[in-house]
């Protein structure tokens, strides 16, 4: 895992650096989606999350949930298009899990992706993702706690 200004950036995940979301390809063909360390840090202490329902079809970079903090209300975009097959009920009950463990227990939903190979073309992974995030974090003066 790489760290930039205190922000964790696991190199084995897919990212949309502009949207501050991550995706992990699972062995069963689903994709787990969540907010990055940068996203939760920028938003501050999260207060609520309202996920879309299981069964809902989502296009790439369209919202799978809405999060709210004292200074932010906004979407959690899907990195891959497809159908929502699971929502993290633990996060719905206690959204602060995203603040404390954004890449583990703080995942938001799982998607059965329609076209993984096509969607991956718009995403970054590994050293490319770390470098892009480093530029974004430094340009925007972002610090994670």
Helices and strands as residue ranges (DSSP letters): E 2-4, E 7-9, E 14-16, E 21-25, E 30-35, H 37-43, E 46-51, E 57-58, E 63-69, E 73-77, E 82-87, H 89-93, H 96-100, E 109-113, H 116-120, E 124-125, H 126-140
